[in-house]
Amino acid sequence: MVSLFRERGLKVTPQRECIFDVLWGAEAHPSAESVYNEARTRMPTMSLKTVYQTLNDLAAMGEIQQLDLGTGATRFDPNVDTHHHLVCTACGKVRDLYADFSTVEVPRDAGQGFQVGSAEVVFRGLCPDCYEESGIHSDPSTSPTSSSTSNPQGDS
């Protein structure tokens, strides 16, 4: 990260290095505010503006993905490999999902003139912790694998 920033003429400050450390290895897809909160525990002088600027710079370089998953805040994913996401509708937890959806395409007559470059699939439901807390699993008719709750069209 340090060399990439320098190659692009961007300053590498202790604050930016702290943000890099917070992001890398993070599986939680943090928001800017959560990156800021963690960075401030390590460096109390960190500003929210610095966090936003660094995250935006990293996204513009293609080093992180900026995600709007409907969780109330933009999330940032340091994993730039092609993948999809699982989102908990109760707690907002986001996890990576590697699955082959290469057959997903816009039908020719439905494209409305768009030149589609990529697609992502987001699955929404309950993470294991929220599912356990919900008590839903005690009723077999509401099991996620129950055919009565499946929706082959993917509509909500």
N, C-alpha and C positions, 0 to 999 in steps of 0.2 A: 504494500500500500504506500509506504513512504516513498519508494522510488517512482511509483506511478504518479503520485502527486507532484514530485519534483520534475519529472519529465514533462508535465503539463504546465509547469511554471507556477504551481500553487505552493504556498508556504506549508511546511510541515511543522506544526506547533505541538507543544506538549498536550494541548487540549485535543487536537485532532488525533494524536496517537492514542490518547485515552479513549476517544470515541471508537477508533478502530478496534481496540482491545475489547470494548463492550460488545461490539457487533459480531466479531468473528467467533464462531462456535455457538452463537445464539440460535437455538432452535425455536424460540418463542415468537419470531416475527414481531419484534418490538415496535411500538409507536415512537415518535420523536420524544414524547414526554417521558416514556419509560427509559429510553436511552439517556436522556438528560438526568433523570433521577438516579440511575446507576452511576453515571459519570460523575455526578456531584458527590457521591459517597467517596469516590477516589480522588476527586479534585474539586474542592468546594468553590473555587472561583469560576467554574464552568458556567457559561451563559447559554440560555436556550437558543439564542440567535446563532451561536457557534455550532450547536448541534444541528439545527435546521440547515444551515449553510453547508456543513460537512456532509450531511445525508443527501442533500440535493446535488452536491458535487459528485458524490459517489454514484448516485443514480444516473446522472448525466454521462458519466464515464462507462456505465454499464457494469459497474462492480457490485451493485446491489439492485434489487428489484423494489420498486415502489408499488405497493398494493393497496387497492381500495376493495376490501372484502365485506363491506357492510357492517363492520364491527364498531363504527363510531369514530374511528381515527385511521388515518393512513398508516399502514404498517410497512416495515422495511425488512426485506429478506436478503441476507448475504449469500444465499444459495441461488446462483444465476443459471444453474443447469435447468434444462427443460423439465418442468414438473407441474403438478397441480396441487390443490390444497383441500384440506379438511378443516372446517370451521365449526366450533361448538356454538350453538345458538344460545346457550345459557351463560357461559363464562367468557366467551370470545376467544378461547384458545385456538391457535392456528397451527397446523402441522403439515409438513410436506407429504405429498402422495405421488409416488412414481407408478404410473399406469399408462398403458398404451391406448390412447384415444385417437389414433391416426385416422380413423374412419369418420371422425366428426368433421363435417363440412357444411357450408351454407349451400342449400339447393340453388342451382343456377337461376331459377326464376324468382328467388326470394332475396337475392343479394342487394337489391336496391342501389346498384351501381358501386358498392363498396369493393375495394380491392383488399381482401382479407390477407393479412400477413401472418397472423398467429391466432391461436385460440387457447383458452384455459378453461378447465373444468373445476368448479368449486362445489364440494359436497358439504351440505350443512346438516347438522344433527347434534347429538350429545357426545361429548368426550367420555371416556370411561368413568372419571370421577363424578361428573354431573349425571350420567346415566345411573350410576349406583345410588346417588343421593335422591334421584327422582322417584324411585320405587316402581318405575314402569316395568322393569324386568320381571316383576312378580305376576304380571298378567300376560300369559303366552300370546294372546291375540294382538298385543301391541309390540311384540318382539320385532326388532329391525329386520329379521329374516322372514317374518310372517308374510304370507302372500296377500293377506288382507290389507297390509299397509304399503305394499309396493306400488310404485307409480312408474310404469315403463316410459311415459312421456317426459318425466322429469319435472312436471309442473308442481308448484307448491300450493 
